[in-house]
Amino acid sequence: MTVTEKDEDAKYVDALAYALDRGINFTEIALGYGHGQALALFKQALTKSSATRNDIFITHSLYTRDLPSMDVVKEDTANFYKMMQTDYADSTLVTQSLILKFGETVIYPFLHELLKSGKTRYVSLSNASPDWIRKFRNEFDDKFIAHEGHLSFEVRALQDKGVFDVCKELGIENIIWRPLGRSKTLQRNWPLLVELASKYQKTQGEIILNWICSLGYRPMIFSTSLVHIDENISAIQFKMTSEDYARMNDFRPTDYRPAFVDWEGPNIDDDIVRLVNEFDSRTP
Ligand SMILES: NC(=O)c1ccc[n+]([C@@H]2O[C@H](COP(=O)([O-])OP(=O)(O)OC[C@H]3O[C@@H](n4cnc5c(N)ncnc54)[C@H](OP(=O)(O)O)[C@@H]3O)[C@@H](O)[C@H]2O)c1
């Protein structure tokens, strides 16, 4: 919410318009982000940029914390189309916790109806276990386009659990949230990142994003800086050796024991977010 404080609006709109003009064409928006303000700013940015609605892929996300009832879920969805002045979402995203909160018999028909009516082209899932990814795939087949999960240099719980592998196996896109650990990863100067940045004459951020892309995943990065946006795009324009990619894959912080995640539980979102945030509070 702090990122959508009024006095910063112009900065966010300019950064988003710049990213769209540079060809970044995927975004994920929840009405809960900044109480709707993030969506309003994105709409302004789209108008300002040279991109059109059909050039971009917008995922409308339904996050459990914002949605106390199915009536609010439906209201949120209707407001997305209205505020975005669009007839459709490219994908509608639910989390495992939302499915568990309202039940498969409620959420699945809701999503099927959106698909059938053309209100959404695809469906996506976030913060789900491998078993739930398989279940969702059985239900929605090739309409299930992407799973959003966390991967950063330090926090590998989803990688170790096999979340990304199961998506790859099923042909589902792996969208990576918070890939730079809100840029804190870059401030820790991990020796491997420092070494590879020096070897390839790139920044540590470029090394991380290049590694994530080498796995076939799509990092979703927040940035208000035009310099950072350029840098993040250039991260896909070089290759490292297979040995260096393997070292990136194999890295695990030695003094870090990941927090507990109840992979099949109704609070998996909270558990994963805690896992990510807890790492931040434990290390310098
Ligand atoms: N599915 C989910 O449960 C979930 C959860 C959390 C987030 N998300 C999504 O993931 C997106 C990204 O996550 P995030 O914003 O939490 O974390 P992030 O993208 O890892 O980090 C964003 C921070 O990194 C900085 N940054 C970006 N590029 C940089 C670069 N090249 N060098 C140095 N710093 C750089 C940004 O600062 P500047 O503005 O200065 O560039 C910003 O402070 C969010 O926008 C959201 O849509 C999804």
PDBQT file of the ligand as one rigid body, heavy atoms in Angstrom, charges set to zero:
ROOT
HETATM    1  N1  LIG A 301       1.457 -14.195  -5.906  1.00  0.00    +0.000 N 
HETATM    2  C1  LIG A 301       1.824 -13.637  -4.757  1.00  0.00    +0.000 C 
HETATM    3  O1  LIG A 301       1.506 -14.144  -3.671  1.00  0.00    +0.000 OA
HETATM    4  C2  LIG A 301       2.679 -12.396  -4.765  1.00  0.00    +0.000 A 
HETATM    5  C3  LIG A 301       3.264 -11.973  -3.566  1.00  0.00    +0.000 A 
HETATM    6  C4  LIG A 301       4.116 -10.855  -3.564  1.00  0.00    +0.000 A 
HETATM    7  C5  LIG A 301       4.330 -10.162  -4.738  1.00  0.00    +0.000 A 
HETATM    8  N2  LIG A 301       3.707 -10.566  -5.896  1.00  0.00    +0.000 N 
HETATM    9  C6  LIG A 301       3.993  -9.844  -7.174  1.00  0.00    +0.000 C 
HETATM   10  O2  LIG A 301       5.389  -9.852  -7.421  1.00  0.00    +0.000 OA
HETATM   11  C7  LIG A 301       5.817  -8.568  -7.868  1.00  0.00    +0.000 C 
HETATM   12  C8  LIG A 301       7.271  -8.329  -7.494  1.00  0.00    +0.000 C 
HETATM   13  O3  LIG A 301       7.511  -8.558  -6.127  1.00  0.00    +0.000 OA
HETATM   14  P1  LIG A 301       8.093  -7.463  -5.087  1.00  0.00    +0.000 P 
HETATM   15  O4  LIG A 301       7.804  -6.086  -5.510  1.00  0.00    +0.000 OA
HETATM   16  O5  LIG A 301       7.589  -7.870  -3.757  1.00  0.00    +0.000 OA
HETATM   17  O6  LIG A 301       9.672  -7.773  -5.083  1.00  0.00    +0.000 OA
HETATM   18  P2  LIG A 301      10.882  -7.610  -6.143  1.00  0.00    +0.000 P 
HETATM   19  O7  LIG A 301      10.380  -7.423  -7.537  1.00  0.00    +0.000 OA
HETATM   20  O8  LIG A 301      11.809  -8.730  -5.858  1.00  0.00    +0.000 OA
HETATM   21  O9  LIG A 301      11.616  -6.298  -5.635  1.00  0.00    +0.000 OA
HETATM   22  C9  LIG A 301      11.165  -4.998  -5.905  1.00  0.00    +0.000 C 
HETATM   23  C10 LIG A 301      12.222  -4.031  -5.371  1.00  0.00    +0.000 C 
HETATM   24  O10 LIG A 301      13.432  -4.265  -6.075  1.00  0.00    +0.000 OA
HETATM   25  C11 LIG A 301      13.938  -3.048  -6.599  1.00  0.00    +0.000 C 
HETATM   26  N3  LIG A 301      14.546  -3.347  -7.909  1.00  0.00    +0.000 N 
HETATM   27  C12 LIG A 301      13.937  -3.734  -9.060  1.00  0.00    +0.000 A 
HETATM   28  N4  LIG A 301      14.843  -3.918 -10.026  1.00  0.00    +0.000 NA
HETATM   29  C13 LIG A 301      16.067  -3.644  -9.473  1.00  0.00    +0.000 A 
HETATM   30  C14 LIG A 301      17.390  -3.646  -9.957  1.00  0.00    +0.000 A 
HETATM   31  N5  LIG A 301      17.670  -3.951 -11.231  1.00  0.00    +0.000 N 
HETATM   32  N6  LIG A 301      18.406  -3.308  -9.103  1.00  0.00    +0.000 NA
HETATM   33  C15 LIG A 301      18.154  -2.978  -7.828  1.00  0.00    +0.000 A 
HETATM   34  N7  LIG A 301      16.905  -2.944  -7.306  1.00  0.00    +0.000 NA
HETATM   35  C16 LIG A 301      15.877  -3.291  -8.115  1.00  0.00    +0.000 A 
HETATM   36  C17 LIG A 301      12.774  -2.103  -6.694  1.00  0.00    +0.000 C 
HETATM   37  O11 LIG A 301      13.233  -0.773  -6.459  1.00  0.00    +0.000 OA
HETATM   38  P3  LIG A 301      13.164   0.360  -7.615  1.00  0.00    +0.000 P 
HETATM   39  O12 LIG A 301      11.753   0.793  -7.676  1.00  0.00    +0.000 OA
HETATM   40  O13 LIG A 301      14.096   1.401  -7.114  1.00  0.00    +0.000 OA
HETATM   41  O14 LIG A 301      13.651  -0.296  -8.889  1.00  0.00    +0.000 OA
HETATM   42  C18 LIG A 301      11.859  -2.581  -5.556  1.00  0.00    +0.000 C 
HETATM   43  O15 LIG A 301      12.210  -1.923  -4.354  1.00  0.00    +0.000 OA
HETATM   44  C19 LIG A 301       4.835  -7.590  -7.202  1.00  0.00    +0.000 C 
HETATM   45  O16 LIG A 301       4.699  -6.417  -7.932  1.00  0.00    +0.000 OA
HETATM   46  C20 LIG A 301       3.542  -8.400  -7.163  1.00  0.00    +0.000 C 
HETATM   47  O17 LIG A 301       2.776  -8.171  -8.321  1.00  0.00    +0.000 OA
HETATM   48  C21 LIG A 301       2.911 -11.665  -5.931  1.00  0.00    +0.000 A 
ENDROOT
TORSDOF 0
